[in-house]
Amino acid sequence: RLLFLTLLGYGTLVAAREPDKGKAVTPRVELKITEKVLGEYDWRRDIAISSDQKRAVWTVARTFNGEKKLAVVVDGEEGKQLYDQIDGPFFSPDGKRVAFTAKRGDKCVAVIDGREGKEYSLVEEFDFSDDGSHTGYIAYLFRKPDAVGFSRQSVAVIDGVEGKVYEYVRDLTFSPGGKHSAYAASRRWLDPTVPDGSVIVRP
């Protein structure tokens, strides 16, 4: 079994003085290491630490009826949702929110702060705004192989709200402060009059 430990260390700068002359000498660093056992698992991966270094999140595996399922542990508390695949997890830039994308069967979801979003054929390019207040990802409504690669319909999902449907969406990003979002999109299969490679900016 794998025993997962977190190590917290900090240094203290000490300016020592000679007792008889009162002269400062070379400072030294006193390093104290503390250990805290967060959990014991058969398997774990994808550990992330929040920006303030006070929180941790990781993925663990559990075996049910001979099948391995994955779950996410946030601050030592294991989530109840089980998945076949997990991408992430990770913290928002301010360290207050946790998100990951996951697959269960043939459906994918984005999971934000423990809540699952709508199921899609595929979810990718998840991102937080730099203040952590907004979320966005690319979702495929339909995706299957065809003679030239894939037939698909995809949308940008910002704060849980779907945008317009395009044949292809990519490169989702937020402006500083998260007020605006932008992404590149193509509708040439759905509407030949729309130029390929359009850039969409959402207010």
Solvent accessible surface area in square Angstrom, and as a share of the most:
residue,aa,sasa,rsa
1,R,190,0.69
2,L,68,0.34
3,L,94,0.47
4,F,19,0.08
5,L,68,0.34
6,T,26,0.15
7,L,110,0.55
8,L,95,0.47
9,G,47,0.45
10,Y,119,0.45
11,G,49,0.47
12,T,64,0.37
13,L,130,0.65
14,V,41,0.24
15,A,74,0.57
16,A,34,0.26
17,R,159,0.58
18,E,64,0.28
19,P,138,0.87
20,D,118,0.61
21,K,135,0.57
22,G,40,0.39
23,K,124,0.53
24,A,69,0.53
25,V,59,0.34
26,T,116,0.67
27,P,69,0.43
28,R,122,0.45
29,V,102,0.58
30,E,82,0.37
31,L,119,0.59
32,K,114,0.48
33,I,93,0.47
34,T,54,0.31
35,E,117,0.53
36,K,124,0.53
37,V,90,0.52
38,L,38,0.19
39,G,16,0.15
40,E,85,0.38
41,Y,11,0.04
42,D,88,0.46
43,W,81,0.28
44,R,78,0.29
45,R,112,0.41
46,D,53,0.28
47,I,67,0.34
48,A,23,0.18
49,I,98,0.50
50,S,3,0.02
51,S,77,0.49
52,D,73,0.38
53,Q,138,0.61
54,K,169,0.72
55,R,64,0.23
56,A,11,0.09
57,V,0,0.00
58,W,0,0.00
59,T,1,0.00
60,V,0,0.00
61,A,4,0.03
62,R,61,0.22
63,T,92,0.53
64,F,100,0.42
65,N,159,0.81
66,G,72,0.69
67,E,103,0.46
68,K,119,0.50
69,K,49,0.21
70,L,20,0.10
71,A,0,0.00
72,V,10,0.06
73,V,0,0.00
74,V,41,0.24
75,D,73,0.38
76,G,34,0.33
77,E,135,0.61
78,E,59,0.26
79,G,29,0.28
80,K,194,0.82
81,Q,57,0.25
82,L,55,0.27
83,Y,2,0.01
84,D,56,0.29
85,Q,108,0.48
86,I,19,0.10
87,D,101,0.52
88,G,15,0.15
89,P,6,0.04
90,F,63,0.26
91,F,24,0.10
92,S,2,0.02
93,P,67,0.42
94,D,55,0.29
95,G,2,0.02
96,K,154,0.65
97,R,58,0.21
98,V,12,0.07
99,A,0,0.00
100,F,13,0.05
101,T,11,0.07
102,A,6,0.05
103,K,67,0.28
104,R,93,0.34
105,G,51,0.49
106,D,109,0.57
107,K,84,0.35
108,C,10,0.06
109,V,4,0.02
110,A,1,0.01
111,V,1,0.01
112,I,29,0.15
113,D,53,0.27
114,G,48,0.46
115,R,165,0.60
116,E,70,0.31
117,G,35,0.34
118,K,119,0.51
119,E,92,0.41
120,Y,8,0.03
121,S,35,0.23
122,L,47,0.23
123,V,11,0.06
124,E,59,0.27
125,E,71,0.32
126,F,27,0.11
127,D,54,0.28
128,F,15,0.06
129,S,0,0.00
130,D,78,0.41
131,D,66,0.34
132,G,2,0.02
133,S,61,0.40
134,H,60,0.27
135,T,5,0.03
136,G,0,0.00
137,Y,8,0.03
138,I,0,0.00
139,A,0,0.00
140,Y,5,0.02
141,L,59,0.30
142,F,87,0.36
143,R,90,0.33
144,K,106,0.45
145,P,101,0.64
146,D,58,0.30
147,A,109,0.85
148,V,124,0.71
149,G,36,0.34
150,F,73,0.30
151,S,35,0.22
152,R,57,0.21
153,Q,68,0.30
154,S,0,0.00
155,V,0,0.00
156,A,0,0.00
157,V,2,0.01
158,I,20,0.10
159,D,70,0.36
160,G,59,0.57
161,V,90,0.51
162,E,65,0.29
163,G,21,0.20
164,K,142,0.60
165,V,52,0.30
166,Y,12,0.04
167,E,6,0.03
168,Y,61,0.23
169,V,1,0.00
170,R,116,0.42
171,D,80,0.41
172,L,15,0.08
173,T,69,0.40
174,F,26,0.11
175,S,33,0.21
176,P,124,0.78
177,G,44,0.42
178,G,4,0.04
179,K,156,0.66
180,H,72,0.32
181,S,5,0.03
182,A,22,0.17
183,Y,7,0.02
184,A,24,0.19
185,A,4,0.03
186,S,11,0.07
187,R,65,0.24
188,R,119,0.43
189,W,145,0.51
190,L,70,0.35
191,D,42,0.22
192,P,116,0.73
193,T,116,0.68
194,V,36,0.21
195,P,98,0.61
196,D,83,0.43
197,G,50,0.48
198,S,28,0.18
199,V,108,0.62
200,I,42,0.21
201,V,97,0.56
202,R,57,0.21
203,P,144,0.90
